[in-house]
Amino acid sequence: MTTLYGYFRSSAAYRVRIAMHLKGLAFEQAPVNLVKGEQRGEDNLARNPQGLVPSLVTDDGLVLNQSLAICEYLDETHPEPALLPGDAAGRARVRALAQLVACEVHPLNNLRVLKYLVGELGVEEDAKLAWYRYWIAEGFQALEAMLTREAGTGDFCHGDTPTLADLCLVPQVFNAERFECDLSAYPRIRRIVANCRALPAFEQAAPGAQPDAG
Amino acid sequence: MTTLYGYFRSSAAYRVRIAMHLKGLAFEQAPVNLVKGEQRGEDNLARNPQGLVPSLVTDDGLVLNQSLAICEYLDETHPEPALLPGDAAGRARVRALAQLVACEVHPLNNLRVLKYLVGELGVEEDAKLAWYRYWIAEGFQALEAMLTREAGTGDFCHGDTPTLADLCLVPQVFNAERFECDLSAYPRIRRIVANCRALPAFEQAAPGAQPDAG
């Protein structure tokens, strides 16, 4: 059976879990404990030379890395329900919204980066939190502006069904809440996230619902 | 005419320039000077609420953001030569290699991040350089391992023609060289980059060949 190597709190793994549940695909989960450093163990490095999660190993042995690449693969091989719109301009918008989170916000607030700040640079807890919240605010201000002024927005980031953009947004908001970021300035983001959370697929994919949730 | 709002040294703009030249598409360039802070000006924020570059504005007025989303749009609307392989597994591999650079290396070494380290966190020049080189080494070690052990690698990251992965790799290596990172441990990366640089499209897209090169 297809196996997802992930961690309950990893936002990147969370994105893939949402995609799997939205498409109704069966999968096993194999937890890689990021706090214990298992991502740097030989087993995980053999699958994922970056020492990260998630990896998806399909039942025919294909090893896939990088959450957005995995989600696009799932969308190509199991097209329904679609995670990307049918038109090129719409796909470009959804990918741009997804990448705003995946390339501009999430990478800066990753566990390994926070560890470097504290360990190598001797950054204090307060300054670490300020860093975290700064990049969330930078990204969410831009995202809120785009979601508000662009005609493509609907009940979800693009139209009235969840797309790759929502798969990135919901885990990022989960993280922001965990770090007690003030989200009051982002009503459009909050409304979309509420719509997502009302769907069973998002509920099933939530960190607290995973077998390794601590 | 299609206009690329970018900056000669921006790796994200560089990726899009390579795609445009590979596909032989005509475009104008409108420089946004990142050192002068023009990306935060009203004009740029109207196109790109994140205050980043690049944006591509097509001749029918469509505004596209996020370099990988733009490159995929160009690939969908101008399929030849293809930036992604024809099979889903190949596309997943190319996107994963591209995202390794675009989601794990580049975001940490962006100008705005280096500014935060120095300005907000008071990081010294030496420690800033060490940060820069650390994330390059983390990413390139993984990339070198993948390119070496995976059968998909050819003269380029995937097969014998340039793909989205090479579009990300070449600008990242340009940056690494600028920051005097030691690349001797990455022979596979260096060979692929040399093959890319031998192509006119990569030469035309290089920072030094741009109208705003300082």
Interface residues (C-beta under 8 A of the other chain):
Chain A: P49 Q50 G51 L52 L62 L64 N65 Q66 L68 A69 I70 E72 Y73 E76 T77 A88 A89 R91 A92 R93 R95 A96 Q99 L100 A102 C103 E104 H106 P107 L108 V113 Y116 L117 E120 L121 V123 A127 A130 W131 Y134 E138 G139 Q141 A142 L143 A145 M146
Chain B: P49 Q50 G51 L52 L62 L64 N65 Q66 L68 A69 I70 E72 Y73 E76 T77 A88 A89 R91 A92 R93 R95 A96 Q99 L100 A102 C103 E104 H106 P107 L108 V113 Y116 L117 E120 L121 V123 A127 A130 W131 Y134 E138 G139 Q141 A142 L143 A145 M146
